[in-house]
Structure formats: structure tokens, C-alpha cells
């Protein structure tokens, strides 16, 4: 639960995308460890601790090993659930690992129980603050390098991480996968919007689609957040205003890189410290935006005949 809540709070996981409440998800992720075979016992636990000098090892060291085992199981089974519930994301994750093994432009590392990537043969800058998904994605959008496949996307990411020195160069694998999928989805839409920059009717159509999709997300999630999660109505409205602003900036004006969800929400609610944003707002706002963006992309693909990436 601690590991899953940390992922959720950092915006690395949304339980709604996986179709399970976080308590059920926690049980599902570690259930394999308690699979019992008659006459053999708990096979996985026995094999894991059988490789350690349990009798002479301090309790703190045993706790560290247990935590490492649990984190590994959670990460492994989250990947399985993503593959089951989101085949597109699972395909991107698989291609990321294949590309890294082939090109060696990234190293795979584990940090705080999270599978991560860091550009090969450079200082990881782990003492610096991490790049959040929103900031990283916007910087890549600003670079103007729109990839058409996973190797191109990883090349752009490696170049950006190497050139910047203000943040850690360690990025969670799942964050990279979400960013790549977002870039793929928007590349075709960008071509049509850029090609029709002077077409007022096209832009009006896109605005209508954004309005429809934003309203769909608002109505679908309103009772959940306001009644169950006790989010204030004015705060929920501010979340959806930020979502609207970013969808318009992204799909109508092509200027999403100039915005961040944190800065946009701060303008809506007044004073807002980044720590409070990460603790209280980040996961909810990113999830609402992810839902609205995904719905908008599907409607744009359906309306304009875009190929699903």
C-alpha cells in the first residue's frame, strides 16, 4: 500500500486506469507470494529467503530484502495489469525495453522500487530534483522534435536529459511510456491543425469536440470526486477549467509547451505551493486531464479519420 500510494501521489499510477481500488490492487500485486503448494510450502518466499543468511542477518537488513521483494512484485504485476487493461501502453513499454537493449542509449535502473531510465555514460544527477511528467513532456514538445516511433522518441528524450543540468536525469519507465503515447497521439493531429491554421471552420470543429469531451469527463467524474472524495465544487470546477485551457492550447493553438498544470491551477486558485500541489492536487488533475485528452484524441481521430497509434 505504501509503495502504491507513493506511485499514485507522484502521478505515476492512476488506479482508475487499472480498474481496481488501491486496496484490491495491493492484494492482487503480491498474491503470487502466498501461493501455497502442498509439501513444498510457499515456493516463492522460500526460494527468495533461501538465498539469504536469515539466521545471522540483522532485522533491518531482512526488512530491506523483504521490501525489495514486495516492490519487485508490485512493479511486475502492475506491468501485467497495464498489458491487460491498456494494450497500447503495454506495446510501448515492450518497445522501450527492446530499443534500450538494442541501442544501449539508456541504462535501466531501479530507484525507490521504481524501474527507471537514465541516459548511458553520463552523470545521473540523482542529487537534483526529479522532472515531473508535465514539465518533461512540455519541454519535449517545445523542442519541436515529434517522433514517429519509440527509438526516435527515446533519442529525443536522451538528448534533452543530457543537455539539461537543473534536474535529475533519472526518469520512471512508465512516465516515459505515457509521454511517448501522448506524443504519438498528437503528432497526426498536429499535422492537420498546422495544415489548416487559417481554416476557421476546422478550428471551430476542434473547439466543439474539446467542449464535448470536457463536458463528458465533467459529468462522468463529478459525483465521484465531489460526493465520494469530498472535493469542493469550486476546486473541481477549477480542475476542469485547467483541463479546458490545456486542451485548447494543445489542439487548437499548438502551444501546450508554454503551460504547466501546476502554473495553470495556481492562477485559478491563487496562492499554491508546489508541495501542496503534489500532495493534494497533482494526481487528480493529471488523471482528469489524461481522461479528457484521451477522449478528445479519440473523437478527433473519429471525426477526421486519424489512424489510431
C-alpha angles and dihedrals in degrees: 000000000000092000094046093047090050089053091047093048091050091052092246095120137027114196091205089066090055097048097234136097111247093252092054090044091054092052092046093051096055100031092103090064091064098048104130124205118194113253090006101062124200097352101191096045091045093049093047098048091036087072092057132073092242097170094057100032120105117246092245091056091048090051090052091051091047091050091050090052093049093047091049091051092048093050092045094051094042086059089051091051092048089052090051098044102029113031093175093057091044090055091052091049090051092049091049091057093044092049093049092050090049103041101026091211090133135039120219114229137168117232122180089342093307122118106237143177129226126179112261122258099009139099109277091211089216091165090068126081117275123253111246119223095252094052094044094048092049092050090052090049090051091054089067093224105132110187125213097196141023097262090054091048092050091047091055091047094049092049093050094046092049093049097048121076104178099079140038114277092218112105127179114248093231091053090053091050093051091049093049092050091049091050092049092050093051099043095078092041090051092054092055094044093047090047091052098041091134095041105105092184092056092050091047090052091051091048090052091051091050090049092050093048094046091051090048092055092043093053095041096051103030098092092043096054100033100040103028103027094035094229111167115251093236091051092048089050089051090053091054092045089056090048090052093048092051095046091051092046091049104042103026106031101022090225103114091125089070091063137064125194090232095053092045094051091045089058091050098048102028120229111029126162117214092236090055090047092053093045101043111017114019101082094045096045094046091049093050090047092047091051094047093045093049091049091047092050091051092050092047090049091049095045098044100029097248116171114246109246 
